[in-house]
Amino acid sequence: MTNKEKNDYFYLCSLIEYIARKTKNKRRVIVNALGKDGIKKQLKDAQVNHCLSFEQVSDEIIEYYKIEDGDFDTIANCKYSIPSYVDIGQLYMFMIRNLAKNGDDLETLISVFNSFISDEISNFKTGVYFENLDYLQESYKAGYLLD
């Protein structure tokens, strides 16, 4: 993954996190609403969209892809401060970069966001998002949180 690709994936993963929080959806809902073609488009547009606010870009995506509000509120009732959507976006970018093989970055993004690990990372009441990156990646590969 080139530096440009890392930046584009970082932006897109942060945007997915932002939209999911805004619409109270699981992250997979956003990724699946975009679909493979929508994800490709957002990666292509990432450098331009960096200049716009997350609010504007997310509103356009929510409207275009008709993303409905859900009930997966991972922020309400959190006792402590939570990581920013950019912090979580960076975590996902690193996971995708490390897990992808031979140019399958897009498929890896879809797979990671559709796996159980995404819900675990998003559960800010548990603190899984603070775990070591290697632990999260190995748990993802195993299909469950390792002991």
N, CA, C and O atoms as a GROMACS GRO file, in nm:
protein
  588
    1MET      N    1   0.086  -0.118   0.000
    1MET     CA    2   0.000   0.000   0.000
    1MET      C    3   0.090   0.124   0.000
    1MET      O    4   0.177   0.140   0.086
    2THR      N    5   0.068   0.211  -0.097
    2THR     CA    6   0.147   0.333  -0.106
    2THR      C    7   0.102   0.433   0.002
    2THR      O    8  -0.002   0.414   0.065
    3ASN      N    9   0.180   0.539   0.020
    3ASN     CA   10   0.140   0.643   0.116
    3ASN      C   11   0.008   0.707   0.076
    3ASN      O   12  -0.076   0.734   0.162
    4LYS      N   13  -0.011   0.731  -0.053
    4LYS     CA   14  -0.137   0.788  -0.100
    4LYS      C   15  -0.253   0.695  -0.068
    4LYS      O   16  -0.357   0.739  -0.020
    5GLU      N   17  -0.235   0.565  -0.094
    5GLU     CA   18  -0.339   0.467  -0.064
    5GLU      C   19  -0.367   0.461   0.086
    5GLU      O   20  -0.483   0.453   0.127
    6LYS      N   21  -0.263   0.465   0.168
    6LYS     CA   22  -0.283   0.466   0.314
    6LYS      C   23  -0.367   0.586   0.354
    6LYS      O   24  -0.460   0.573   0.434
    7ASN      N   25  -0.334   0.703   0.300
    7ASN     CA   26  -0.411   0.824   0.332
    7ASN      C   27  -0.556   0.812   0.287
    7ASN      O   28  -0.647   0.852   0.359
    8ASP      N   29  -0.578   0.756   0.169
    8ASP     CA   30  -0.714   0.739   0.117
    8ASP      C   31  -0.794   0.641   0.203
    8ASP      O   32  -0.910   0.665   0.234
    9TYR      N   33  -0.731   0.530   0.242
    9TYR     CA   34  -0.798   0.433   0.327
    9TYR      C   35  -0.823   0.490   0.467
    9TYR      O   36  -0.928   0.467   0.526
   10PHE      N   37  -0.728   0.564   0.518
   10PHE     CA   38  -0.744   0.630   0.647
   10PHE      C   39  -0.864   0.724   0.643
   10PHE      O   40  -0.948   0.723   0.733
   11TYR      N   41  -0.872   0.804   0.539
   11TYR     CA   42  -0.985   0.897   0.524
   11TYR      C   43  -1.116   0.819   0.514
   11TYR      O   44  -1.212   0.851   0.585
   12LEU      N   45  -1.121   0.718   0.428
   12LEU     CA   46  -1.245   0.643   0.409
   12LEU      C   47  -1.287   0.570   0.537
   12LEU      O   48  -1.405   0.572   0.572
   13CYS      N   49  -1.194   0.509   0.605
   13CYS     CA   50  -1.228   0.439   0.730
   13CYS      C   51  -1.279   0.537   0.835
   13CYS      O   52  -1.372   0.505   0.910
   14SER      N   53  -1.220   0.654   0.842
   14SER     CA   54  -1.267   0.758   0.935
   14SER      C   55  -1.406   0.804   0.895
   14SER      O   56  -1.491   0.828   0.982
   15LEU      N   57  -1.431   0.818   0.766
   15LEU     CA   58  -1.562   0.859   0.717
   15LEU      C   59  -1.668   0.754   0.748
   15LEU      O   60  -1.778   0.788   0.790
   16ILE      N   61  -1.636   0.629   0.729
   16ILE     CA   62  -1.728   0.520   0.762
   16ILE      C   63  -1.762   0.526   0.910
   16ILE      O   64  -1.879   0.516   0.948
   17GLU      N   65  -1.662   0.542   0.994
   17GLU     CA   66  -1.684   0.553   1.139
   17GLU      C   67  -1.772   0.673   1.170
   17GLU      O   68  -1.865   0.663   1.251
   18TYR      N   69  -1.744   0.785   1.108
   18TYR     CA   70  -1.821   0.908   1.131
   18TYR      C   71  -1.968   0.888   1.094
   18TYR      O   72  -2.058   0.922   1.172
   19ILE      N   73  -1.992   0.833   0.976
   19ILE     CA   74  -2.130   0.812   0.929
   19ILE      C   75  -2.202   0.712   1.018
   19ILE      O   76  -2.319   0.730   1.050
   20ALA      N   77  -2.133   0.607   1.059
   20ALA     CA   78  -2.195   0.506   1.146
   20ALA      C   79  -2.237   0.567   1.280
   20ALA      O   80  -2.345   0.538   1.330
   21ARG      N   81  -2.152   0.650   1.336
   21ARG     CA   82  -2.188   0.716   1.462
   21ARG      C   83  -2.305   0.811   1.441
   21ARG      O   84  -2.399   0.814   1.521
   22LYS      N   85  -2.300   0.886   1.332
   22LYS     CA   86  -2.404   0.985   1.303
   22LYS      C   87  -2.540   0.919   1.282
   22LYS      O   88  -2.642   0.972   1.326
   23THR      N   89  -2.542   0.805   1.216
   23THR     CA   90  -2.667   0.736   1.185
   23THR      C   91  -2.700   0.624   1.284
   23THR      O   92  -2.803   0.557   1.271
   24LYS      N   93  -2.612   0.604   1.382
   24LYS     CA   94  -2.630   0.498   1.482
   24LYS      C   95  -2.646   0.360   1.417
   24LYS      O   96  -2.739   0.284   1.446
   25ASN      N   97  -2.553   0.330   1.329
   25ASN     CA   98  -2.552   0.202   1.260
   25ASN      C   99  -2.422   0.126   1.287
   25ASN      O  100  -2.320   0.185   1.322
   26LYS      N  101  -2.430  -0.004   1.271
   26LYS     CA  102  -2.307  -0.082   1.272
   26LYS      C  103  -2.227  -0.041   1.150
   26LYS      O  104  -2.284   0.000   1.048
   27ARG      N  105  -2.098  -0.051   1.158
   27ARG     CA  106  -2.010  -0.006   1.051
   27ARG      C  107  -2.035  -0.084   0.923
   27ARG      O  108  -2.020  -0.030   0.813
   28ARG      N  109  -2.073  -0.211   0.937
   28ARG     CA  110  -2.101  -0.294   0.818
   28ARG      C  111  -2.220  -0.239   0.738
   28ARG      O  112  -2.224  -0.254   0.616
   29VAL      N  113  -2.316  -0.176   0.807
   29VAL     CA  114  -2.431  -0.120   0.737
   29VAL      C  115  -2.385  -0.013   0.638
   29VAL      O  116  -2.435  -0.006   0.526
   30ILE      N  117  -2.291   0.069   0.680
   30ILE     CA  118  -2.240   0.176   0.594
   30ILE      C  119  -2.162   0.116   0.478
   30ILE      O  120  -2.183   0.154   0.362
   31VAL      N  121  -2.073   0.024   0.507
   31VAL     CA  122  -1.991  -0.039   0.403
   31VAL      C  123  -2.080  -0.111   0.302
   31VAL      O  124  -2.057  -0.101   0.182
   32ASN      N  125  -2.179  -0.183   0.349
   32ASN     CA  126  -2.267  -0.257   0.259
   32ASN      C  127  -2.359  -0.165   0.180
   32ASN      O  128  -2.394  -0.196   0.066
   33ALA      N  129  -2.399  -0.052   0.238
   33ALA     CA  130  -2.479   0.046   0.164
   33ALA      C  131  -2.398   0.104   0.048
   33ALA      O  132  -2.450   0.123  -0.062
   34LEU      N  133  -2.271   0.131   0.074
   34LEU     CA  134  -2.183   0.183  -0.032
   34LEU      C  135  -2.157   0.078  -0.139
   34LEU      O  136  -2.154   0.109  -0.258
   35GLY      N  137  -2.139  -0.044  -0.097
   35GLY     CA  138  -2.106  -0.151  -0.190
   35GLY      C  139  -1.965  -0.132  -0.245
   35GLY      O  140  -1.900  -0.030  -0.220
   36LYS      N  141  -1.921  -0.229  -0.318
   36LYS     CA  142  -1.785  -0.226  -0.372
   36LYS      C  143  -1.763  -0.104  -0.462
   36LYS      O  144  -1.660  -0.038  -0.452
   37ASP      N  145  -1.858  -0.076  -0.550
   37ASP     CA  146  -1.843   0.037  -0.641
   37ASP      C  147  -1.842   0.170  -0.566
   37ASP      O  148  -1.765   0.260  -0.599
   38GLY      N  149  -1.928   0.183  -0.465
   38GLY     CA  150  -1.931   0.306  -0.385
   38GLY      C  151  -1.803   0.326  -0.306
   38GLY      O  152  -1.755   0.439  -0.291
   39ILE      N  153  -1.748   0.217  -0.255
   39ILE     CA  154  -1.621   0.225  -0.181
   39ILE      C  155  -1.509   0.269  -0.276
   39ILE      O  156  -1.427   0.354  -0.242
   40LYS      N  157  -1.507   0.210  -0.396
   40LYS     CA  158  -1.407   0.250  -0.495
   40LYS      C  159  -1.420   0.399  -0.526
   40LYS      O  160  -1.319   0.470  -0.534
   41LYS      N  161  -1.543   0.446  -0.543
   41LYS     CA  162  -1.566   0.588  -0.572
   41LYS      C  163  -1.516   0.676  -0.458
   41LYS      O  164  -1.453   0.778  -0.483
   42GLN      N  165  -1.545   0.638  -0.335
   42GLN     CA  166  -1.501   0.718  -0.221
   42GLN      C  167  -1.350   0.718  -0.208
   42GLN      O  168  -1.292   0.819  -0.168
   43LEU      N  169  -1.284   0.607  -0.240
   43LEU     CA  170  -1.138   0.604  -0.240
   43LEU      C  171  -1.083   0.695  -0.349
   43LEU      O  172  -0.985   0.767  -0.328
   44LYS      N  173  -1.146   0.692  -0.466
   44LYS     CA  174  -1.103   0.778  -0.577
   44LYS      C  175  -1.122   0.926  -0.541
   44LYS      O  176  -1.038   1.010  -0.576
   45ASP      N  177  -1.230   0.958  -0.473
   45ASP     CA  178  -1.263   1.097  -0.437
   45ASP      C  179  -1.197   1.145  -0.308
   45ASP      O  180  -1.211   1.261  -0.271
   46ALA      N  181  -1.127   1.056  -0.239
   46ALA     CA  182  -1.075   1.088  -0.105
   46ALA      C  183  -0.987   1.212  -0.103
   46ALA      O  184  -1.000   1.294  -0.012
   47GLN      N  185  -0.899   1.227  -0.199
   47GLN     CA  186  -0.809   1.344  -0.197
   47GLN      C  187  -0.886   1.474  -0.209
   47GLN      O  188  -0.850   1.572  -0.144
   48VAL      N  189  -0.990   1.477  -0.288
   48VAL     CA  190  -1.073   1.597  -0.301
   48VAL      C  191  -1.158   1.615  -0.175
   48VAL      O  192  -1.169   1.726  -0.122
   49ASN      N  193  -1.217   1.507  -0.129
   49ASN     CA  194  -1.305   1.516  -0.012
   49ASN      C  195  -1.231   1.554   0.116
   49ASN      O  196  -1.292   1.604   0.210
   50HIS      N  197  -1.099   1.530   0.120
   50HIS     CA  198  -1.020   1.575   0.235
   50HIS      C  199  -1.039   1.724   0.260
   50HIS      O  200  -1.031   1.770   0.374
   51CYS      N  201  -1.066   1.799   0.154
   51CYS     CA  202  -1.080   1.945   0.164
   51CYS      C  203  -1.217   1.986   0.217
   51CYS      O  204  -1.238   2.102   0.254
   52LEU      N  205  -1.311   1.892   0.221
   52LEU     CA  206  -1.446   1.921   0.267
   52LEU      C  207  -1.464   1.871   0.411
   52LEU      O  208  -1.385   1.790   0.459
   53SER      N  209  -1.565   1.919   0.476
   53SER     CA  210  -1.591   1.873   0.613
   53SER      C  211  -1.652   1.733   0.611
   53SER      O  212  -1.718   1.694   0.514
   54PHE      N  213  -1.628   1.659   0.717
   54PHE     CA  214  -1.689   1.527   0.730
   54PHE      C  215  -1.841   1.541   0.731
   54PHE      O  216  -1.911   1.454   0.678
   55GLU      N  217  -1.892   1.647   0.789
   55GLU     CA  218  -2.037   1.670   0.794
   55GLU      C  219  -2.095   1.677   0.654
   55GLU      O  220  -2.195   1.611   0.624
   56GLN      N  221  -2.032   1.756   0.567
   56GLN     CA  222  -2.083   1.772   0.431
   56GLN      C  223  -2.076   1.641   0.354
   56GLN      O  224  -2.175   1.599   0.293
   57VAL      N  225  -1.960   1.578   0.355
   57VAL     CA  226  -1.943   1.453   0.279
   57VAL      C  227  -2.038   1.346   0.333
   57VAL      O  228  -2.100   1.274   0.255
   58SER      N  229  -2.050   1.336   0.464
   58SER     CA  230  -2.137   1.233   0.521
   58SER      C  231  -2.283   1.259   0.485
   58SER      O  232  -2.357   1.166   0.454
   59ASP      N  233  -2.326   1.385   0.489
   59ASP     CA  234  -2.464   1.416   0.451
   59ASP      C  235  -2.491   1.375   0.307
   59ASP      O  236  -2.597   1.320   0.276
   60GLU      N  237  -2.396   1.402   0.219
   60GLU     CA  238  -2.413   1.365   0.078
   60GLU      C  239  -2.420   1.213   0.062
   60GLU      O  240  -2.503   1.163  -0.015
   61ILE      N  241  -2.336   1.141   0.132
   61ILE     CA  242  -2.336   0.995   0.123
   61ILE      C  243  -2.464   0.937   0.181
   61ILE      O  244  -2.525   0.849   0.122
   62ILE      N  245  -2.504   0.986   0.296
   62ILE     CA  246  -2.627   0.938   0.361
   62ILE      C  247  -2.746   0.957   0.268
   62ILE      O  248  -2.830   0.868   0.253
   63GLU      N  249  -2.754   1.073   0.205
   63GLU     CA  250  -2.866   1.101   0.114
   63GLU      C  251  -2.857   1.016  -0.013
   63GLU      O  252  -2.955   0.954  -0.053
   64TYR      N  253  -2.740   1.012  -0.075
   64TYR     CA  254  -2.724   0.940  -0.201
   64TYR      C  255  -2.750   0.790  -0.185
   64TYR      O  256  -2.816   0.729  -0.269
   65TYR      N  257  -2.698   0.732  -0.078
   65TYR     CA  258  -2.711   0.587  -0.057
   65TYR      C  259  -2.831   0.552   0.031
   65TYR      O  260  -2.851   0.435   0.066
   66LYS      N  261  -2.910   0.653   0.067
   66LYS     CA  262  -3.033   0.633   0.144
   66LYS      C  263  -3.008   0.552   0.272
   66LYS      O  264  -3.077   0.454   0.300
   67ILE      N  265  -2.910   0.596   0.348
   67ILE     CA  266  -2.874   0.527   0.472
   67ILE      C  267  -2.969   0.574   0.582
   67ILE      O  268  -2.973   0.692   0.617
   68GLU      N  269  -3.045   0.482   0.633
   68GLU     CA  270  -3.144   0.509   0.738
   68GLU      C  271  -3.076   0.511   0.875
   68GLU      O  272  -2.970   0.451   0.893
   69ASP      N  273  -3.138   0.580   0.970
   69ASP     CA  274  -3.089   0.577   1.108
   69ASP      C  275  -3.114   0.439   1.166
   69ASP      O  276  -3.216   0.375   1.140
   70GLY      N  277  -3.018   0.394   1.246
   70GLY     CA  278  -3.029   0.265   1.312
   70GLY      C  279  -3.043   0.284   1.462
   70GLY      O  280  -3.079   0.392   1.509
   71ASP      N  281  -3.014   0.179   1.537
   71ASP     CA  282  -3.023   0.186   1.683
   71ASP      C  283  -2.896   0.134   1.750
   71ASP      O  284  -2.899   0.094   1.867
   72PHE      N  285  -2.785   0.135   1.677
   72PHE     CA  286  -2.658   0.088   1.732
   72PHE      C  287  -2.581   0.210   1.781
   72PHE      O  288  -2.486   0.256   1.717
   73ASP      N  289  -2.622   0.261   1.895
   73ASP     CA  290  -2.560   0.382   1.952
   73ASP      C  291  -2.446   0.340   2.043
   73ASP      O  292  -2.468   0.288   2.153
   74THR      N  293  -2.326   0.361   1.998
   74THR     CA  294  -2.208   0.318   2.074
   74THR      C  295  -2.150   0.429   2.159
   74THR      O  296  -2.048   0.410   2.226
   75ILE      N  297  -2.213   0.546   2.157
   75ILE     CA  298  -2.160   0.661   2.229
   75ILE      C  299  -2.242   0.692   2.354
   75ILE      O  300  -2.185   0.725   2.458
   76ALA      N  301  -2.374   0.682   2.344
   76ALA     CA  302  -2.460   0.714   2.458
   76ALA      C  303  -2.424   0.625   2.578
   76ALA      O  304  -2.391   0.508   2.562
   77ASN      N  305  -2.432   0.682   2.692
   77ASN     CA  306  -2.410   0.611   2.819
   77ASN      C  307  -2.267   0.561   2.838
   77ASN      O  308  -2.243   0.476   2.924
   78CYS      N  309  -2.173   0.610   2.760
   78CYS     CA  310  -2.033   0.575   2.785
   78CYS      C  311  -1.986   0.652   2.907
   78CYS      O  312  -2.007   0.772   2.920
   79LYS      N  313  -1.922   0.582   2.995
   79LYS     CA  314  -1.879   0.641   3.121
   79LYS      C  315  -1.754   0.728   3.104
   79LYS      O  316  -1.736   0.827   3.174
   80TYR      N  317  -1.670   0.690   3.010
   80TYR     CA  318  -1.544   0.760   2.990
   80TYR      C  319  -1.537   0.816   2.848
   80TYR      O  320  -1.622   0.786   2.764
   81SER      N  321  -1.437   0.897   2.823
   81SER     CA  322  -1.424   0.954   2.690
   81SER      C  323  -1.395   0.842   2.589
   81SER      O  324  -1.334   0.740   2.622
   82ILE      N  325  -1.439   0.864   2.468
   82ILE     CA  326  -1.422   0.764   2.364
   82ILE      C  327  -1.323   0.814   2.260
   82ILE      O  328  -1.297   0.934   2.250
   83PRO      N  329  -1.266   0.722   2.182
   83PRO     CA  330  -1.173   0.766   2.078
   83PRO      C  331  -1.248   0.840   1.968
   83PRO      O  332  -1.367   0.815   1.945
   84SER      N  333  -1.180   0.929   1.900
   84SER     CA  334  -1.243   1.003   1.792
   84SER      C  335  -1.264   0.911   1.672
   84SER      O  336  -1.204   0.803   1.663
   85TYR      N  337  -1.348   0.954   1.581
   85TYR     CA  338  -1.370   0.876   1.460
   85TYR      C  339  -1.241   0.866   1.378
   85TYR      O  340  -1.222   0.769   1.304
   86VAL      N  341  -1.154   0.964   1.390
   86VAL     CA  342  -1.025   0.962   1.320
   86VAL      C  343  -0.933   0.857   1.384
   86VAL      O  344  -0.862   0.787   1.314
   87ASP      N  345  -0.935   0.847   1.518
   87ASP     CA  346  -0.855   0.744   1.585
   87ASP      C  347  -0.898   0.604   1.540
   87ASP      O  348  -0.814   0.518   1.512
   88ILE      N  349  -1.028   0.584   1.533
   88ILE     CA  350  -1.079   0.453   1.491
   88ILE      C  351  -1.050   0.430   1.343
   88ILE      O  352  -1.016   0.318   1.303
   89GLY      N  353  -1.062   0.534   1.262
   89GLY     CA  354  -1.029   0.522   1.120
   89GLY      C  355  -0.885   0.478   1.099
   89GLY      O  356  -0.856   0.396   1.012
   90GLN      N  357  -0.796   0.534   1.179
   90GLN     CA  358  -0.655   0.497   1.169
   90GLN      C  359  -0.634   0.351   1.208
   90GLN      O  360  -0.557   0.279   1.145
   91LEU      N  361  -0.704   0.307   1.313
   91LEU     CA  362  -0.694   0.167   1.355
   91LEU      C  363  -0.736   0.074   1.241
   91LEU      O  364  -0.667  -0.023   1.211
   92TYR      N  365  -0.849   0.104   1.178
   92TYR     CA  366  -0.895   0.022   1.066
   92TYR      C  367  -0.796   0.025   0.949
   92TYR      O  368  -0.770  -0.078   0.888
   93MET      N  369  -0.742   0.142   0.919
   93MET     CA  370  -0.646   0.153   0.809
   93MET      C  371  -0.526   0.063   0.834
   93MET      O  372  -0.480  -0.008   0.744
   94PHE      N  373  -0.474   0.065   0.958
   94PHE     CA  374  -0.360  -0.020   0.990
   94PHE      C  375  -0.396  -0.168   0.979
   94PHE      O  376  -0.317  -0.248   0.928
   95MET      N  377  -0.515  -0.204   1.025
   95MET     CA  378  -0.558  -0.344   1.014
   95MET      C  379  -0.566  -0.386   0.868
   95MET      O  380  -0.518  -0.493   0.830
   96ILE      N  381  -0.628  -0.303   0.786
   96ILE     CA  382  -0.643  -0.335   0.644
   96ILE      C  383  -0.505  -0.346   0.579
   96ILE      O  384  -0.478  -0.441   0.505
   97ARG      N  385  -0.420  -0.250   0.606
   97ARG     CA  386  -0.284  -0.252   0.549
   97ARG      C  387  -0.212  -0.380   0.587
   97ARG      O  388  -0.147  -0.442   0.503
   98ASN      N  389  -0.221  -0.420   0.712
   98ASN     CA  390  -0.147  -0.537   0.760
   98ASN      C  391  -0.208  -0.670   0.717
   98ASN      O  392  -0.137  -0.769   0.699
   99LEU      N  393  -0.340  -0.673   0.700
   99LEU     CA  394  -0.408  -0.799   0.668
   99LEU      C  395  -0.420  -0.825   0.518
   99LEU      O  396  -0.429  -0.940   0.476
  100ALA      N  397  -0.421  -0.720   0.438
  100ALA     CA  398  -0.440  -0.735   0.293
  100ALA      C  399  -0.320  -0.803   0.229
  100ALA      O  400  -0.206  -0.782   0.268
  101LYS      N  401  -0.350  -0.884   0.132
  101LYS     CA  402  -0.245  -0.954   0.058
  101LYS      C  403  -0.257  -0.920  -0.090
  101LYS      O  404  -0.366  -0.924  -0.147
  102ASN      N  405  -0.145  -0.888  -0.152
  102ASN     CA  406  -0.136  -0.870  -0.298
  102ASN      C  407  -0.249  -0.788  -0.359
  102ASN      O  408  -0.315  -0.832  -0.453
  103GLY      N  409  -0.271  -0.670  -0.305
  103GLY     CA  410  -0.367  -0.579  -0.368
  103GLY      C  411  -0.512  -0.605  -0.338
  103GLY      O  412  -0.599  -0.550  -0.406
  104ASP      N  413  -0.542  -0.688  -0.239
  104ASP     CA  414  -0.683  -0.711  -0.207
  104ASP      C  415  -0.730  -0.619  -0.093
  104ASP      O  416  -0.808  -0.659  -0.008
  105ASP      N  417  -0.680  -0.496  -0.094
  105ASP     CA  418  -0.713  -0.398   0.011
  105ASP      C  419  -0.864  -0.375   0.021
  105ASP      O  420  -0.919  -0.371   0.130
  106LEU      N  421  -0.929  -0.360  -0.093
  106LEU     CA  422  -1.072  -0.331  -0.095
  106LEU      C  423  -1.152  -0.447  -0.034
  106LEU      O  424  -1.241  -0.426   0.047
  107GLU      N  425  -1.118  -0.569  -0.074
  107GLU     CA  426  -1.186  -0.687  -0.019
  107GLU      C  427  -1.159  -0.701   0.131
  107GLU      O  428  -1.247  -0.742   0.207
  108THR      N  429  -1.038  -0.666   0.172
  108THR     CA  430  -1.004  -0.673   0.314
  108THR      C  431  -1.084  -0.570   0.393
  108THR      O  432  -1.133  -0.600   0.502
  109LEU      N  433  -1.097  -0.450   0.340
  109LEU     CA  434  -1.179  -0.347   0.406
  109LEU      C  435  -1.321  -0.399   0.427
  109LEU      O  436  -1.375  -0.391   0.537
  110ILE      N  437  -1.380  -0.453   0.322
  110ILE     CA  438  -1.517  -0.504   0.331
  110ILE      C  439  -1.525  -0.617   0.433
  110ILE      O  440  -1.619  -0.621   0.513
  111SER      N  441  -1.430  -0.706   0.430
  111SER     CA  442  -1.429  -0.820   0.522
  111SER      C  443  -1.413  -0.776   0.668
  111SER      O  444  -1.486  -0.824   0.755
  112VAL      N  445  -1.320  -0.686   0.694
  112VAL     CA  446  -1.296  -0.641   0.832
  112VAL      C  447  -1.420  -0.570   0.888
  112VAL      O  448  -1.463  -0.597   1.000
  113PHE      N  449  -1.478  -0.480   0.808
  113PHE     CA  450  -1.595  -0.407   0.856
  113PHE      C  451  -1.718  -0.497   0.871
  113PHE      O  452  -1.809  -0.465   0.947
  114ASN      N  453  -1.722  -0.609   0.799
  114ASN     CA  454  -1.834  -0.702   0.810
  114ASN      C  455  -1.811  -0.811   0.915
  114ASN      O  456  -1.898  -0.896   0.935
  115SER      N  457  -1.698  -0.809   0.981
  115SER     CA  458  -1.666  -0.914   1.079
  115SER      C  459  -1.708  -0.872   1.220
  115SER      O  460  -1.743  -0.757   1.246
  116PHE      N  461  -1.702  -0.969   1.308
  116PHE     CA  462  -1.734  -0.945   1.448
  116PHE      C  463  -1.640  -0.840   1.510
  116PHE      O  464  -1.680  -0.769   1.602
  117ILE      N  465  -1.517  -0.831   1.461
  117ILE     CA  466  -1.418  -0.743   1.523
  117ILE      C  467  -1.461  -0.597   1.514
  117ILE      O  468  -1.430  -0.517   1.602
  118SER      N  469  -1.531  -0.562   1.408
  118SER     CA  470  -1.579  -0.425   1.393
  118SER      C  471  -1.679  -0.390   1.503
  118SER      O  472  -1.672  -0.281   1.560
  119ASP      N  473  -1.770  -0.482   1.534
  119ASP     CA  474  -1.866  -0.458   1.644
  119ASP      C  475  -1.793  -0.449   1.777
  119ASP      O  476  -1.830  -0.370   1.863
  120GLU      N  477  -1.691  -0.531   1.794
  120GLU     CA  478  -1.614  -0.529   1.920
  120GLU      C  479  -1.538  -0.397   1.935
  120GLU      O  480  -1.535  -0.339   2.043
  121ILE      N  481  -1.476  -0.352   1.828
  121ILE     CA  482  -1.403  -0.225   1.831
  121ILE      C  483  -1.499  -0.111   1.861
  121ILE      O  484  -1.465  -0.017   1.933
  122SER      N  485  -1.620  -0.118   1.805
  122SER     CA  486  -1.720  -0.012   1.821
  122SER      C  487  -1.788  -0.012   1.957
  122SER      O  488  -1.857   0.085   1.990
  123ASN      N  489  -1.772  -0.115   2.034
  123ASN     CA  490  -1.833  -0.120   2.167
  123ASN      C  491  -1.743  -0.045   2.264
  123ASN      O  492  -1.656  -0.104   2.328
  124PHE      N  493  -1.765   0.085   2.273
  124PHE     CA  494  -1.676   0.170   2.352
  124PHE      C  495  -1.690   0.149   2.502
  124PHE      O  496  -1.615   0.209   2.579
  125LYS      N  497  -1.782   0.066   2.543
  125LYS     CA  498  -1.797   0.035   2.686
  125LYS      C  499  -1.698  -0.071   2.731
  125LYS      O  500  -1.677  -0.090   2.850
  126THR      N  501  -1.635  -0.142   2.633
  126THR     CA  502  -1.543  -0.250   2.669
  126THR      C  503  -1.396  -0.211   2.657
  126THR      O  504  -1.312  -0.267   2.727
  127GLY      N  505  -1.364  -0.118   2.573
  127GLY     CA  506  -1.225  -0.078   2.556
  127GLY      C  507  -1.144  -0.168   2.465
  127GLY      O  508  -1.021  -0.160   2.466
  128VAL      N  509  -1.210  -0.254   2.386
  128VAL     CA  510  -1.138  -0.341   2.293
  128VAL      C  511  -1.053  -0.257   2.197
  128VAL      O  512  -0.945  -0.300   2.156
  129TYR      N  513  -1.101  -0.139   2.162
  129TYR     CA  514  -1.028  -0.053   2.068
  129TYR      C  515  -0.891  -0.013   2.120
  129TYR      O  516  -0.807   0.032   2.043
  130PHE      N  517  -0.867  -0.028   2.251
  130PHE     CA  518  -0.736   0.004   2.307
  130PHE      C  519  -0.638  -0.114   2.301
  130PHE      O  520  -0.520  -0.099   2.332
  131GLU      N  521  -0.688  -0.229   2.260
  131GLU     CA  522  -0.603  -0.348   2.254
  131GLU      C  523  -0.492  -0.331   2.151
  131GLU      O  524  -0.502  -0.249   2.059
  132ASN      N  525  -0.389  -0.409   2.167
  132ASN     CA  526  -0.277  -0.411   2.075
  132ASN      C  527  -0.325  -0.450   1.935
  132ASN      O  528  -0.410  -0.538   1.920
  133LEU      N  529  -0.272  -0.383   1.834
  133LEU     CA  530  -0.311  -0.408   1.696
  133LEU      C  531  -0.292  -0.555   1.657
  133LEU      O  532  -0.377  -0.613   1.590
  134ASP      N  533  -0.181  -0.614   1.698
  134ASP     CA  534  -0.156  -0.756   1.667
  134ASP      C  535  -0.265  -0.845   1.726
  134ASP      O  536  -0.311  -0.939   1.662
  135TYR      N  537  -0.307  -0.814   1.850
  135TYR     CA  538  -0.414  -0.890   1.914
  135TYR      C  539  -0.544  -0.879   1.834
  135TYR      O  540  -0.611  -0.979   1.811
  136LEU      N  541  -0.579  -0.759   1.792
  136LEU     CA  542  -0.702  -0.738   1.715
  136LEU      C  543  -0.696  -0.813   1.583
  136LEU      O  544  -0.795  -0.875   1.542
  137GLN      N  545  -0.582  -0.808   1.515
  137GLN     CA  546  -0.567  -0.877   1.388
  137GLN      C  547  -0.574  -1.028   1.405
  137GLN      O  548  -0.640  -1.096   1.326
  138GLU      N  549  -0.509  -1.081   1.505
  138GLU     CA  550  -0.512  -1.226   1.529
  138GLU      C  551  -0.652  -1.270   1.571
  138GLU      O  552  -0.696  -1.379   1.534
  139SER      N  553  -0.721  -1.189   1.648
  139SER     CA  554  -0.860  -1.220   1.685
  139SER      C  555  -0.948  -1.221   1.561
  139SER      O  556  -1.033  -1.309   1.545
  140TYR      N  557  -0.930  -1.123   1.475
  140TYR     CA  558  -1.005  -1.118   1.349
  140TYR      C  559  -0.984  -1.247   1.269
  140TYR      O  560  -1.079  -1.308   1.221
  141LYS      N  561  -0.859  -1.287   1.256
  141LYS     CA  562  -0.827  -1.410   1.180
  141LYS      C  563  -0.891  -1.533   1.244
  141LYS      O  564  -0.938  -1.623   1.174
  142ALA      N  565  -0.892  -1.536   1.379
  142ALA     CA  566  -0.947  -1.650   1.450
  142ALA      C  567  -1.100  -1.651   1.446
  142ALA      O  568  -1.162  -1.757   1.457
  143GLY      N  569  -1.161  -1.533   1.431
  143GLY     CA  570  -1.307  -1.524   1.428
  143GLY      C  571  -1.370  -1.500   1.564
  143GLY      O  572  -1.492  -1.506   1.578
  144TYR      N  573  -1.287  -1.474   1.665
  144TYR     CA  574  -1.336  -1.446   1.800
  144TYR      C  575  -1.224  -1.376   1.877
  144TYR      O  576  -1.108  -1.382   1.838
  145LEU      N  577  -1.262  -1.310   1.987
  145LEU     CA  578  -1.160  -1.245   2.070
  145LEU      C  579  -1.078  -1.351   2.141
  145LEU      O  580  -1.133  -1.436   2.211
  146LEU      N  581  -0.949  -1.346   2.122
  146LEU     CA  582  -0.859  -1.442   2.184
  146LEU      C  583  -0.844  -1.414   2.334
  146LEU      O  584  -0.860  -1.300   2.379
  147ASP      N  585  -0.814  -1.518   2.408
  147ASP     CA  586  -0.792  -1.501   2.553
  147ASP      C  587  -0.655  -1.445   2.579
  147ASP      O  588  -0.618  -1.424   2.694
   0.00000   0.00000   0.00000
